[in-house]
Amino acid sequence: MALKDVATQGAPITLEDAIFSRRTVRSFLPESVPRELLEKVIKAGFASPSPFNSQPWHFTVVTGKERDDLVKIVRKFPAYLADILALYPKEASEFDSLSEEYISSFAKNLGGAPVIIFASIPKKTNKYARKVDIIACASAIQNMQLTAWSLGLGTVCLTSALWVETEIMAYLGLKDRELVTIMPIGYRESDPEPTSRNDANVTWLGF
Ligand SMILES: Cc1cc2nc3c(=O)[nH]c(=O)nc-3n(C[C@H](O)[C@H](O)[C@H](O)COP(=O)(O)O)c2cc1C
């Protein structure tokens, strides 16, 4: 069955399957995504926990001409690639596969994703309040990524777009909000290879 048919014909996958089979997708089919599926993804984001149920997130879902306009802004992020890459250890496991050439080529059309979701929170000066809102928004994003995957879609959490945040938020008319990430979404062209995980990043006390 083609990946894009999973949403309508495939058996639902379990939460565990979604968690462990989900991969970041950077190459999409050109087909549009039915709004009904996008609404399911957004609803999954809205179901996330947040402090005092404050729901600080806002999602702007963009397709068509607005998507194309925004891609023209987002595709400028490779100009900052040296700064972006400097934030991560050279031994990070994706450094080999995500070459500068690959990133620049992906950036040109964001892998062809027909829809982009822009996730934002209110601008806040209190560092704790801001951190808490980012955590809540990130929970929502993960719910959305897993739901998208379970519906046969693919996503990439593309924080590199933060380097062109000012221009993005001006276009969206959201100058009083902070961009958390953008998330290209669409039917996946193929299933990416699994990525590795370091099982050592845990400490057990008192066991
Ligand atoms: C907070 C966050 C930021 C990320 N930023 C980017 C990004 O800017 N560009 C990109 O191509 N992938 C980005 N990713 C995707 C990661 O590269 C990917 O999750 C990681 O390599 C593990 O691969 P997997 O998602 O397929 O398991 C980001 C993921 C997260 C959670």
The ligand as a Gaussian input file, in Angstrom:
#p B3LYP/6-31G(d) Opt

LIG

0 1
 C       13.948000      20.391000      18.663000
 C       14.325000      19.768000      17.338000
 C       14.919000      20.546000      16.372000
 C       15.237000      20.000000      15.120000
 N       15.732000      20.822000      14.151000
 C       15.961000      20.316000      12.924000
 C       16.376000      21.164000      11.871000
 O       16.526000      22.368000      12.038000
 N       16.588000      20.621000      10.654000
 C       16.393000      19.283000      10.410000
 O       16.594000      18.848000       9.281000
 N       15.993000      18.447000      11.395000
 C       15.759000      18.933000      12.627000
 N       15.291000      18.119000      13.627000
 C       15.132000      16.672000      13.357000
 C       16.298000      15.904000      13.964000
 O       17.426000      16.047000      13.135000
 C       15.880000      14.423000      14.122000
 O       14.803000      14.357000      15.006000
 C       16.989000      13.567000      14.705000
 O       18.089000      13.480000      13.858000
 C       16.523000      12.134000      14.999000
 O       15.976000      11.541000      13.842000
 P       14.483000      10.968000      13.845000
 O       13.556000      12.104000      14.158000
 O       14.262000      10.405000      12.471000
 O       14.424000       9.919000      14.913000
 C       14.991000      18.625000      14.868000
 C       14.385000      17.850000      15.857000
 C       14.043000      18.417000      17.073000
 C       13.344000      17.574000      18.108000

